[in-house]
Amino acid sequence: MSPPTPTTHRWRTRGTVLTAVTLLCLAPPFAYAQDRQPDQAVPLAGVASDDDDRDLERHEIERMQQRITTLEALLETLGESGEDAQRQETEDLRRRVEALESPIRSPDEEEEEESDEHPFELSLGGYGEFQFAYHDFGPDQTQTGGSAADHRGVFDLTRFAIELEGELPYGIEFEAEVEFEHGGTGSALELEYEEFGEYEFEVERGGEVVLEELYLEKKFGDALSFRLGRFYVALGALPFYHRPVDYLGSRRPESETRVVPAVWDEMGLEARYQHPWFRLTLQAINGLDSTGFSSQRWIASGHQQRFELVRATDLAFVGRVDIVGVPGVVFGASAYVSPNTTGNRPKPDLEDVSAPVVLASAHAIVDIAPVRARSSLIWGHLWRADVISDHNRRLSNNLDVLRTPIADQAISFWAEVGIDLFHFFPQVSDLHRLEPYVRFEHYDTMFRVSGEIFDNPRFERTLFSGGVGYTFHDAIVTKLDWTHRRLGSSEFRPENTLRLSAGFVL
């Protein structure tokens, strides 16, 4: 008998494979028929089966998948015989098996795949901090010579913020942040020295429980994104570095929070473009209410918080660019332009007056071990400040504003630097940081005045701070520092504060 030729061997192999495929494909129906009891009827196509029929169908699918797995192993063995033609036939059969396998899914798998088309994910985060402080000066700075010498302690549940982030269908995300300030809600009784030492009730609707963020975000690829709702105004350093672990001092720099609203948030639309070397942010938001402008906080108290609705007759526009190409270094500039601030007043008492506001800012952030450093510079100009000051003096007491003169310009600068001592001890885990730091601040809410407005040196302040902070796992932090404050004239008594703070980040 003559030996088989390669062609004969190829046809024999093909016959073997086809026989295996035939047996494996026919076996499930015969096995399915044998598994059924005589009194069990085969469910008709298109008719919903009961629970027993559904279990039998799943059993059939499992048996079919086992046979397909066996057939794939057989094809893999046959594919290693070495002949090109045979290997090509094996690949063709493999593709046919994959085509048979793809539509075979259990009902649970089909429901899971359908749910993946509309995902919803929710994550919870937040942060909190509290402080214990000792002051060697009294709270009334309006006295001759400044605050009187005193010895007093102050405890404060500074803030607790809850952050919610979620992913909605079609790639839409949302974020919400609710902040509880000073440990309570409701009205508060305050002694206001800027109003001749009068006791005032403040409803604190926007100061005790604050919805700081609530927006929807849609991303288009990795570069472009849009936000709609309430979000942080992209000016200065604090909107992006305001958690307890982000800054070195025991409290946020007061120089930035006294010139513009603290961690400023408004409603509007934001567009952001992320490039490997820079990040560009553009915002269109509601403007400020000029009835809240004052000597003490310039335009910061013009943040709309007293009424249920946010007035947007006068809008504002923000542009910001951050250079992010160097790892651990972020620096950039931002600008805020509001063509007018009189249209958002509660009553139309300055309809014919245009009072624009322009702010310019520069910032720098460095995180290169063992050094951390932050800095921010803000300059601002308000037009027609003398006219607004004159009208604000005649506002109702019930509006709860200071009604003090307003400067044309204000300025704020702060910088801090710290060094992680544990970085020089390799035996200490990277989860620990021990950072001595120093901070310098200077701000003047009456930097330039016009008309007959008095440039009160009490509103020019310079602060020197130094202390140490311990951070564990970038989540728990405690800080101890001392701050020395000087006012704009040597006639005012210096002020010293010793402060211990603790905070956490979820």
Helices and strands as residue ranges (DSSP letters): H 6-35, H 51-78, H 84-101, H 107-116, E 121-137, E 149-167, G 169-171, E 172-181, E 188-192, G 193-195, E 198-202, E 209-220, E 224-232, H 254-259, E 265-274, E 278-286, G 290-292, G 300-302, E 315-323, E 329-338, E 357-368, E 371-382, H 385-392, G 397-399, E 409-419, G 421-424, E 432-448, G 457-459, E 460-472, E 476-487, E 495-505
